[in-house]
Amino acid sequence: MVVSVILYSIIGVSIELVFNAIRTALTKKGSGLSLKGSVSIWMLPIYGFGLTYGFDFIYYCASDHNVVRWLTYPLWVWLVELAVGLPTKNKIWDYSDIKYNWRGVISPLHYPAWACFGIIIENLRMYTDSILI
């Protein structure tokens, strides 16, 4: 299980880094093709434990219902964002520049991205579990 936590920490942070770089390039004038992204080191344990245990929990609760499971992944992410973002006064990430955000902690506009992220992790999980076992 330790290998899974480390692996999913790295995958989560890598995807967030790419996502932030593309988002920055699309929303800020003059950024050109530099694709500079950033991510907090604190996201390593958040992704590691959230993806290893949280997404597993959702998968096993709704294993027979793909659409329900896929629509539920963003809800899990928002729960983790609330649990971490509110007590830390959201010093780890900031959605305050995104329309319809809630206290800079949650962005409903990320719902499709989090759903896709859950599906990607689910598929990676099936592949990596066969390797890690």
GUSE-737419 format. One line per 2 residues: their letters; for each residue x, y, z of N, C-alpha, C, O. Coordinates in steps of 0.05 Angstrom, whole numbers, plus 5000, padded with zeros to 4 digits. Example, Ala and Ser with C-alpha at 12.3 -4.5 7.8 and 13.67 -1.06 7.14 Angstrom:
<rs>
AS	5264,4886,5156,5246,4910,5156,5264,4934,5156,5285,4934,5169 | 5257,4955,5142,5273,4979,5143,5258,5001,5157,5268,5023,5161
</rs>
This chain:
<rs>
MV	5017,4976,5000,5000,5000,5000,5017,5025,5000,5009,5046,4989 | 5041,5024,5012,5059,5047,5012,5067,5055,4984,5069,5079,4978
VS	5072,5035,4967,5079,5040,4939,5056,5054,4925,5061,5073,4909 | 5031,5046,4931,5008,5060,4918,5006,5089,4927,5001,5106,4910
VI	5010,5094,4952,5009,5122,4962,5030,5139,4948,5024,5161,4940 | 5054,5129,4946,5076,5144,4933,5069,5148,4903,5072,5170,4892
LY	5061,5126,4890,5055,5127,4862,5033,5147,4856,5036,5164,4838 | 5011,5146,4871,4989,5164,4865,4994,5193,4874,4982,5211,4864
SI	5012,5196,4893,5022,5223,4900,5035,5236,4876,5029,5259,4868 | 5053,5221,4864,5068,5231,4841,5050,5235,4817,5052,5256,4803
IG	5032,5217,4812,5013,5220,4789,4995,5244,4793,4992,5261,4775 | 4984,5247,4817,4966,5270,4823,4980,5297,4820,4969,5315,4808
VS	5004,5299,4831,5018,5324,4830,5027,5330,4801,5026,5353,4793 | 5035,5309,4787,5043,5313,4759,5019,5323,4742,5023,5342,4726
IE	4996,5311,4745,4973,5320,4730,4965,5348,4738,4958,5364,4720 | 4966,5354,4763,4959,5382,4772,4979,5402,4761,4971,5424,4753
LV	5004,5395,4760,5025,5413,4749,5019,5419,4719,5020,5442,4711 | 5013,5398,4704,5007,5402,4675,4981,5418,4672,4980,5437,4656
FN	4961,5412,4688,4935,5426,4687,4939,5456,4693,4929,5473,4679 | 4954,5462,4714,4959,5490,4721,4976,5504,4700,4971,5528,4695
AI	4995,5491,4688,5010,5503,4667,4993,5510,4643,4995,5532,4632 | 4976,5492,4635,4958,5497,4612,4938,5519,4619,4932,5537,4603
RT	4927,5518,4643,4907,5538,4652,4920,5566,4653,4907,5585,4644 | 4944,5567,4662,4959,5593,4663,4964,5603,4635,4960,5627,4629
AL	4972,5586,4617,4977,5594,4589,4952,5604,4575,4953,5622,4559 | 4929,5592,4582,4904,5600,4569,4891,5625,4581,4876,5639,4567
TK	4897,5630,4606,4883,5652,4620,4900,5677,4624,4889,5699,4629 | 4926,5675,4622,4943,5699,4626,4955,5708,4600,4967,5692,4585
KG	4953,5733,4594,4964,5744,4570,4995,5745,4571,5006,5750,4592 | 5007,5739,4549,5036,5741,4547,5051,5717,4558,5076,5718,4560
SG	5038,5696,4567,5052,5673,4578,5065,5656,4556,5083,5640,4561 | 5055,5659,4531,5067,5645,4509,5066,5615,4512,5047,5604,4522
LS	5087,5603,4502,5089,5574,4503,5106,5564,4526,5115,5540,4526 | 5112,5580,4546,5129,5572,4567,5117,5550,4585,5131,5534,4596
LK	5090,5549,4587,5076,5529,4602,5087,5525,4630,5094,5503,4638 | 5089,5547,4645,5099,5546,4672,5076,5540,4691,5056,5556,4692
GS	5077,5519,4706,5057,5511,4725,5069,5510,4753,5093,5509,4756 | 5052,5509,4772,5062,5506,4800,5043,5488,4816,5019,5485,4809
VS	5054,5477,4837,5038,5459,4855,5052,5460,4882,5077,5462,4883 | 5037,5457,4903,5048,5456,4930,5058,5428,4937,5045,5409,4930
IW	5080,5427,4950,5090,5401,4960,5071,5387,4979,5071,5363,4981 | 5054,5403,4992,5034,5392,5010,5013,5375,4995,4998,5359,5008
ML	5012,5377,4969,4993,5361,4954,5001,5332,4951,4985,5315,4945 | 5026,5326,4956,5036,5298,4954,5020,5280,4973,5008,5260,4964
PI	5018,5285,4999,5002,5267,5016,4972,5269,5011,4958,5250,5014 | 4963,5293,5002,4934,5295,4997,4927,5277,4973,4907,5263,4975
YG	4942,5279,4952,4936,5261,4929,4942,5232,4936,4926,5214,4929 | 4964,5227,4950,4971,5199,4956,4950,5185,4972,4941,5163,4964
FG	4940,5196,4994,4920,5183,5010,4892,5186,4998,4876,5167,5000 | 4886,5209,4986,4860,5213,4974,4855,5194,4951,4833,5183,4948
LT	4875,5189,4934,4872,5172,4911,4874,5142,4919,4860,5126,4908 | 4890,5136,4938,4894,5109,4946,4870,5098,4962,4860,5077,4957
YG	4860,5114,4981,4838,5105,4998,4811,5116,4990,4791,5102,4990 | 4810,5142,4984,4784,5155,4977,4772,5145,4952,4748,5138,4951
FD	4787,5144,4930,4776,5134,4905,4770,5104,4907,4751,5095,4894 | 4786,5089,4923,4779,5061,4927,4752,5058,4940,4736,5041,4933
FI	4747,5075,4960,4722,5074,4975,4699,5078,4956,4679,5063,4956 | 4701,5098,4939,4680,5104,4919,4677,5081,4900,4655,5072,4893
YY	4700,5070,4891,4699,5048,4871,4684,5024,4883,4667,5012,4869 | 4690,5017,4907,4677,4994,4919,4648,4999,4927,4632,4980,4926
CA	4641,5023,4933,4613,5029,4940,4595,5029,4915,4572,5022,4916 | 4607,5036,4892,4591,5038,4867,4604,5023,4845,4604,5032,4822
SD	4615,5000,4851,4630,4985,4830,4613,4976,4807,4624,4972,4785 | 4587,4972,4811,4570,4963,4789,4557,4986,4774,4542,4981,4755
HN	4562,5010,4782,4549,5033,4769,4569,5054,4760,4576,5072,4775 | 4579,5050,4736,4600,5068,4726,4593,5097,4727,4609,5113,4737
VV	4570,5105,4716,4563,5133,4715,4560,5145,4743,4570,5167,4747 | 4548,5131,4761,4546,5141,4789,4574,5145,4801,4579,5165,4813
RW	4591,5125,4797,4618,5127,4807,4633,5151,4795,4646,5166,4810 | 4631,5154,4769,4645,5176,4756,4635,5203,4764,4650,5222,4767
LT	4609,5205,4769,4598,5231,4778,4604,5236,4807,4601,5259,4816 | 4611,5216,4822,4617,5219,4851,4646,5227,4856,4651,5238,4877
YP	4664,5221,4838,4692,5227,4843,4696,5257,4850,4711,5263,4869 | 4684,5276,4835,4688,5304,4843,4678,5311,4871,4689,5328,4884
LW	4657,5297,4880,4646,5302,4907,4667,5294,4928,4670,5308,4948 | 4681,5272,4923,4702,5264,4941,4724,5285,4941,4734,5292,4963
VW	4732,5294,4918,4753,5314,4916,4745,5339,4931,4761,5351,4946 | 4720,5348,4928,4710,5372,4942,4711,5368,4972,4717,5386,4987
LV	4703,5344,4981,4704,5338,5010,4733,5341,5021,4737,5353,5042 | 4752,5330,5006,4780,5333,5014,4789,5362,5013,4803,5371,5030
EL	4781,5376,4992,4788,5405,4989,4777,5420,5013,4791,5438,5024 | 4752,5415,5021,4741,5428,5044,4756,5421,5070,4762,5438,5086
AV	4761,5395,5073,4774,5386,5098,4802,5397,5101,4811,5402,5123 | 4816,5401,5079,4843,5412,5080,4844,5442,5076,4858,5456,5090
GL	4828,5452,5058,4829,5480,5050,4818,5500,5071,4830,5521,5076 | 4796,5492,5085,4785,5510,5105,4803,5513,5130,4808,5536,5138
PT	4812,5492,5142,4829,5495,5166,4856,5509,5160,4866,5524,5177 | 4867,5505,5136,4892,5518,5129,4888,5546,5117,4907,5559,5108
KN	4863,5555,5118,4856,5581,5106,4865,5582,5077,4873,5603,5066 | 4864,5559,5064,4870,5555,5036,4897,5567,5027,4897,5582,5008
KI	4918,5560,5041,4944,5569,5033,4958,5550,5014,4980,5556,5005 | 4945,5528,5008,4957,5507,4991,4950,5511,4962,4967,5508,4945
WD	4926,5518,4956,4916,5524,4929,4896,5547,4931,4886,5553,4953 | 4891,5559,4909,4873,5582,4910,4856,5584,4884,4867,5588,4862
YS	4830,5580,4887,4812,5582,4864,4798,5609,4864,4778,5613,4849 | 4808,5628,4879,4793,5654,4882,4791,5669,4855,4774,5687,4853
DI	4809,5664,4836,4808,5678,4811,4789,5664,4791,4785,5674,4768 | 4776,5642,4799,4758,5627,4782,4729,5634,4789,4722,5635,4813
KY	4714,5639,4769,4685,5646,4773,4670,5625,4788,4676,5601,4784 | 4652,5633,4805,4635,5615,4821,4649,5599,4842,4638,5579,4851
NW	4673,5607,4850,4688,5592,4870,4674,5596,4897,4659,5615,4901 | 4679,5578,4916,4669,5581,4943,4693,5583,4961,4707,5564,4967
RG	4697,5608,4971,4719,5615,4990,4746,5609,4979,4766,5606,4994 | 4748,5606,4953,4774,5600,4940,4782,5571,4944,4804,5563,4935
VI	4765,5555,4957,4772,5527,4963,4760,5508,4943,4773,5488,4936 | 4736,5513,4934,4722,5495,4915,4714,5511,4890,4705,5534,4892
SP	4718,5499,4867,4709,5511,4842,4691,5491,4827,4700,5470,4818 | 4665,5498,4825,4647,5480,4810,4655,5477,4781,4648,5457,4768
LH	4670,5496,4770,4679,5494,4742,4699,5471,4739,4704,5462,4716 | 4711,5461,4761,4729,5439,4759,4715,5412,4759,4728,5391,4756
YP	4689,5412,4762,4674,5386,4764,4681,5367,4741,4688,5344,4746 | 4680,5376,4716,4687,5357,4694,4716,5348,4695,4722,5325,4689
AW	4734,5366,4703,4762,5358,4705,4766,5337,4727,4781,5318,4723 | 4753,5340,4750,4755,5321,4771,4742,5294,4764,4753,5273,4771
AC	4720,5295,4749,4708,5270,4740,4727,5255,4721,4730,5231,4723 | 4738,5270,4702,4757,5258,4683,4782,5247,4698,4792,5226,4692
FG	4791,5263,4718,4814,5255,4734,4807,5228,4748,4824,5210,4749 | 4783,5225,4759,4775,5201,4772,4775,5177,4753,4784,5155,4760
II	4766,5181,4729,4765,5160,4709,4793,5152,4701,4799,5128,4698 | 4811,5172,4698,4839,5166,4691,4852,5150,4713,4865,5130,4708
IE	4848,5159,4738,4860,5145,4761,4849,5116,4763,4864,5098,4769 | 4823,5114,4759,4810,5087,4760,4823,5068,4740,4829,5045,4747
NL	4828,5078,4716,4840,5061,4695,4869,5055,4701,4879,5033,4697 | 4884,5076,4711,4911,5071,4719,4913,5051,4742,4931,5035,4743
RM	4894,5054,4759,4893,5036,4783,4891,5007,4775,4904,4990,4786 | 4873,5001,4755,4870,4974,4746,4896,4963,4734,4903,4940,4738
YT	4910,4980,4720,4935,4972,4707,4957,4969,4728,4971,4949,4728 | 4961,4988,4745,4983,4988,4765,4978,4966,4786,4998,4955,4796
DS	4954,4961,4794,4949,4940,4814,4958,4913,4804,4968,4897,4819 | 4955,4908,4778,4964,4882,4768,4994,4881,4768,5005,4859,4769
IL	5007,4904,4766,5037,4904,4767,5047,4903,4795,5066,4889,4801 | 5034,4918,4813,5044,4920,4841,5038,4895,4858,5051,4892,4878
I	5019,4879,4850,5013,4855,4866,5032,4833,4861,5030,4812,4873
</rs>
